[in-house]
Amino acid sequence: MENFSMIQKQNTRFYIEKALFECLETVCWNDLIVSMVCTQAQISRRTFYRHYKNLHDFIRQWFFALEQDYLRQNDVLDHYGPARISRDLFTFFAPYQNELVLLTKAGYDLQPVFLGAASRSIPGRAPVSANLEDSPLAWFSAGGFYVLWMDWI
């Protein structure tokens, strides 16, 4: 029973994700409302709110899940290597380019989400002794990657 519940939860999240990005093909982010996503996903608003607080929470959780997959799939580097980190980031996120372009074109500001994700993953890629978590280097690197990222998408 627990396994069925988990599968059902994953399926619902998938339908919400699919519906949200389908809506963004025709609706600006600021005009998008939960009801539109629910109609597209063929779910109730109550179901949506069981999973997410609001549309921003959906994006935050969606991006956080991607970030966690990225961290699981990419080894911690022995030294801080911007070329390797850039290659890893762009290779990993390439399959999500359409969704990221839709978000950007619809007016969603990815900068805070991306900077947060990059600033968390850059210290994880750097040597433990470097302690970059609160370092300007991590934020500087994250900002640089964001500029490249926006140019790429």
C-alpha positions in Angstrom: 0.0 0.0 0.0 2.8 2.4 0.9 4.5 1.7 -2.5 1.2 2.5 -4.3 0.8 5.7 -2.4 4.4 6.8 -3.3 3.8 6.0 -7.0 0.5 7.9 -7.0 2.3 10.9 -5.4 5.0 10.8 -8.0 2.4 10.5 -10.8 0.5 13.5 -9.5 3.7 15.6 -9.3 4.5 14.6 -12.8 1.1 15.6 -14.1 1.4 19.0 -12.3 4.9 19.5 -13.8 3.7 18.7 -17.3 0.6 20.9 -16.9 2.5 23.9 -15.6 5.0 23.9 -18.4 2.2 23.4 -21.0 0.5 26.4 -19.5 3.6 28.5 -19.8 3.6 27.9 -23.5 0.7 30.4 -23.7 0.5 32.2 -20.4 3.0 34.6 -18.8 4.2 33.6 -15.3 2.5 36.6 -13.7 -0.8 35.6 -15.2 -0.5 32.0 -14.4 -2.8 30.8 -11.6 -3.1 27.5 -9.8 -6.5 26.9 -11.3 -5.1 26.9 -14.8 -2.5 24.3 -13.9 -5.1 22.2 -12.1 -7.4 22.3 -15.1 -4.6 21.3 -17.4 -3.4 18.5 -15.1 -7.1 17.4 -14.5 -6.7 17.5 -10.8 -8.4 19.5 -8.0 -6.9 22.6 -6.4 -6.9 20.6 -3.2 -4.6 18.0 -4.8 -2.3 20.7 -5.9 -2.1 22.3 -2.5 -1.4 18.9 -0.9 1.9 18.9 -2.8 2.8 22.6 -3.1 2.2 25.8 -1.2 1.9 27.8 -4.4 3.4 28.0 -7.9 6.7 29.4 -6.6 7.0 26.5 -4.2 6.5 24.1 -7.2 9.4 25.8 -9.0 11.6 25.8 -5.9 10.9 22.1 -5.3 11.3 21.2 -9.0 14.7 23.0 -9.2 15.8 21.5 -5.8 15.1 18.0 -7.1 17.2 18.7 -10.2 19.9 20.1 -8.0 19.9 17.0 -5.8 20.1 14.8 -9.0 23.0 16.9 -10.2 24.9 16.5 -6.9 24.3 12.7 -6.9 25.4 12.3 -10.5 28.6 14.4 -10.4 31.5 13.5 -8.3 33.1 15.9 -5.9 36.2 17.3 -7.5 39.6 17.1 -5.9 40.1 20.7 -6.7 37.9 23.6 -7.7 37.8 23.5 -11.5 35.5 26.0 -13.2 35.8 24.3 -16.6 34.7 21.0 -15.2 31.9 22.4 -13.1 30.6 24.4 -16.1 30.7 21.3 -18.3 29.0 19.2 -15.6 26.3 21.9 -15.1 25.5 22.4 -18.7 25.6 18.7 -19.6 23.3 17.9 -16.7 20.7 20.6 -17.3 20.7 20.3 -21.1 17.6 18.0 -21.1 15.7 20.7 -19.1 16.5 23.5 -21.5 13.0 23.7 -22.9 11.4 24.1 -19.4 14.0 26.7 -18.4 13.4 28.6 -21.6 9.7 28.5 -21.0 10.1 29.8 -17.5 12.4 32.6 -18.7 10.2 33.6 -21.6 7.1 33.5 -19.4 8.8 36.1 -17.1 9.9 33.9 -14.2 13.1 35.2 -12.6 15.4 32.2 -12.3 18.2 34.2 -10.9 17.4 33.6 -7.2 16.7 29.9 -7.7 19.8 29.4 -9.8 22.1 31.4 -7.6 20.9 29.5 -4.5 21.4 26.1 -6.3 24.8 27.0 -7.7 26.0 28.5 -4.4 25.1 25.2 -2.6 26.6 23.0 -5.3 29.8 24.9 -5.8 31.0 24.4 -2.2 30.1 20.7 -2.7 32.4 20.5 -5.7 35.2 22.3 -4.1 37.7 20.8 -1.6 36.2 20.4 1.9 39.0 22.4 3.4 38.1 25.4 1.2 34.9 26.1 3.1 33.4 28.2 0.3 29.9 28.1 1.6 29.9 31.7 2.9 32.7 32.7 0.6 32.4 35.5 -2.0 34.1 33.0 -4.4 31.1 30.7 -4.3 28.6 33.6 -5.0 30.9 35.2 -7.6 31.1 31.8 -9.4 27.4 31.2 -9.1 26.7 34.7 -10.6 29.1 34.0 -13.4 27.5 30.7 -14.1 24.1 32.3 -14.1 25.1 34.9 -16.7 26.4 32.0 -18.9 23.3 30.0 -18.2 21.0 32.8 -19.3 23.1 33.3 -22.5 22.9 29.5 -23.1 19.1 29.3 -22.7 
